[in-house]
Amino acid sequence: MLHGQLTVRGHSAPVELAVTESRASGDGLTLRGTTRIDRYAFGLTAKKGLAARYLDLEITAHATPG
C-alpha cells in the first residue's frame, strides 16, 4: 500500500493506493497503483447524472535517479 494526499480543485484528502505493478530497470523505477475515491470528498458534486460518485483511479509513476 502507498499512502498519500490527493488534491483536486483545492480539496485535499488522504488516499491509499494498492500497488499493482512495480518494475525496476536501468533507467529507474515504475510503480502503478489503484484506488477508489469518493468525488464528493473533493467537492466534485456537479453533473451527478454524468459521473458516478465513486471513481476508480489508476496512477503510474516513473522515478529516475537524478
PLY file of the C-alpha trace (Angstrom):
ply
format ascii 1.0
element vertex 66
property float x
property float y
property float z
element edge 65
property int vertex1
property int vertex2
end_header
0.00 0.00 0.00
1.08 3.53 -0.77
-0.29 6.31 1.40
-0.55 9.85 0.15
-2.55 13.02 -0.20
-4.66 13.78 -3.28
-5.65 17.37 -4.05
-8.39 18.14 -6.57
-9.57 21.70 -7.16
-8.31 22.88 -3.77
-9.75 19.99 -1.74
-7.29 17.52 -0.20
-7.95 14.09 1.25
-5.78 11.12 2.20
-5.68 8.20 -0.23
-4.32 4.65 -0.12
-3.21 3.10 -3.38
-2.87 -0.64 -3.83
0.36 -1.26 -5.75
-0.49 -3.39 -8.77
2.89 -3.26 -10.50
6.46 -2.37 -9.58
9.25 -2.59 -12.10
12.89 -1.64 -11.75
15.03 -1.07 -14.82
18.31 0.56 -15.74
16.62 3.95 -16.10
14.63 3.94 -12.85
11.58 2.56 -11.08
8.00 2.39 -12.29
5.06 1.94 -9.90
1.39 1.58 -10.74
-1.31 1.89 -8.10
-5.10 1.92 -7.99
-7.70 3.28 -5.59
-11.36 4.22 -5.46
-12.19 7.80 -4.48
-15.41 9.49 -3.44
-15.58 12.54 -5.69
-17.90 14.28 -3.19
-14.96 14.30 -0.71
-13.19 16.59 -3.18
-16.14 18.92 -3.68
-17.00 17.48 -7.11
-20.77 17.34 -6.89
-21.82 18.89 -10.21
-23.28 16.81 -13.04
-24.36 13.99 -10.72
-26.05 12.10 -13.55
-22.98 12.07 -15.80
-20.39 10.59 -13.44
-20.62 8.11 -10.61
-20.00 9.23 -7.06
-17.14 6.74 -6.66
-14.40 6.79 -9.29
-11.61 4.29 -9.87
-8.25 5.99 -10.18
-5.06 4.47 -11.58
-1.72 6.24 -11.21
1.53 5.31 -12.93
4.72 6.96 -11.71
8.23 6.63 -13.12
11.19 7.75 -11.00
14.69 8.19 -12.38
17.92 8.74 -10.48
18.93 12.35 -10.54
0 1
1 2
2 3
3 4
4 5
5 6
6 7
7 8
8 9
9 10
10 11
11 12
12 13
13 14
14 15
15 16
16 17
17 18
18 19
19 20
20 21
21 22
22 23
23 24
24 25
25 26
26 27
27 28
28 29
29 30
30 31
31 32
32 33
33 34
34 35
35 36
36 37
37 38
38 39
39 40
40 41
41 42
42 43
43 44
44 45
45 46
46 47
47 48
48 49
49 50
50 51
51 52
52 53
53 54
54 55
55 56
56 57
57 58
58 59
59 60
60 61
61 62
62 63
63 64
64 65
